[in-house]
Amino acid sequence: MNQEQIQQYEYLWKRTDPNWVLLGDPDSPGSYSVFNKLGSILLIENDEVNEEVCKRMRDAGCEVVEWPSVAEGLMRPVKPSNRP
């Protein structure tokens, strides 16, 4: 892991877009994913880089949300079909 790999995600802890938050998994305390409140997860394939990005986001005071509350907020009612 090098600083260049981490710096490409600087916008996440600089909070230029407040929709990016940390998504916590209650089944795995201390484990986070980078989540956009508009409904997408940012996949950082290198685990060490992901951990460092999440640490910097926490240190910068980024919001932490838990999975069940996020799932409820993303659920939208589906209109019933007019088909028989």
C-alpha positions in Angstrom: 0.0 0.0 0.0 1.3 3.4 -0.9 0.1 7.0 -0.2 -0.9 7.4 -3.8 -3.4 4.6 -3.5 -4.9 6.2 -0.5 -4.8 9.8 -1.7 -7.1 9.0 -4.6 -9.9 8.7 -2.1 -9.1 12.0 -0.3 -12.5 13.5 -1.3 -14.2 11.0 1.0 -12.6 12.3 4.2 -12.4 15.9 3.0 -16.2 15.6 2.8 -16.7 17.4 -0.6 -19.8 15.2 -1.0 -21.7 14.7 2.2 -23.5 11.7 0.8 -20.4 9.5 1.3 -20.6 7.9 4.8 -19.2 4.8 6.6 -21.5 1.8 6.6 -21.1 -0.3 9.7 -22.0 -4.0 10.0 -23.5 -4.8 13.4 -22.4 -8.4 13.0 -18.8 -7.3 12.5 -18.0 -4.3 14.9 -15.3 -2.1 13.7 -15.7 -3.2 10.1 -16.8 -0.5 7.6 -17.6 0.0 4.0 -17.7 3.3 2.2 -21.4 4.0 1.3 -23.2 6.7 -0.7 -26.5 7.6 0.8 -27.9 7.6 -2.7 -27.6 3.8 -2.6 -24.2 2.6 -3.7 -21.2 1.1 -2.0 -17.7 2.0 -3.1 -15.7 -1.2 -3.5 -12.0 -0.7 -2.5 -10.5 -4.0 -3.5 -7.3 -3.6 -1.5 -8.2 -4.4 2.2 -5.4 -2.3 3.6 -6.3 0.7 1.5 -10.0 0.2 2.5 -9.1 0.1 6.2 -6.9 3.2 6.0 -9.6 5.2 4.0 -12.3 4.2 6.6 -9.9 5.2 9.4 -9.3 8.6 7.8 -13.1 9.1 7.3 -13.8 8.2 11.0 -11.0 10.5 12.1 -12.5 13.3 10.0 -15.8 12.9 11.7 -17.7 11.4 8.7 -21.1 10.0 9.6 -21.4 6.3 10.4 -24.6 4.5 9.6 -25.6 0.9 10.4 -26.8 -1.5 7.8 -30.4 -2.2 9.0 -31.3 1.5 9.1 -29.8 2.1 5.7 -31.8 -0.8 4.1 -35.0 0.5 5.5 -34.4 3.9 4.0 -33.6 2.5 0.6 -36.7 0.3 0.4 -39.4 1.8 -1.7 -42.9 0.5 -2.2 -43.5 -1.2 -5.5 -46.7 -0.4 -7.5 -48.9 -3.4 -8.0 -49.0 -4.6 -11.5 -52.3 -4.3 -13.5 -51.7 -7.7 -15.0 -53.9 -10.6 -14.1 
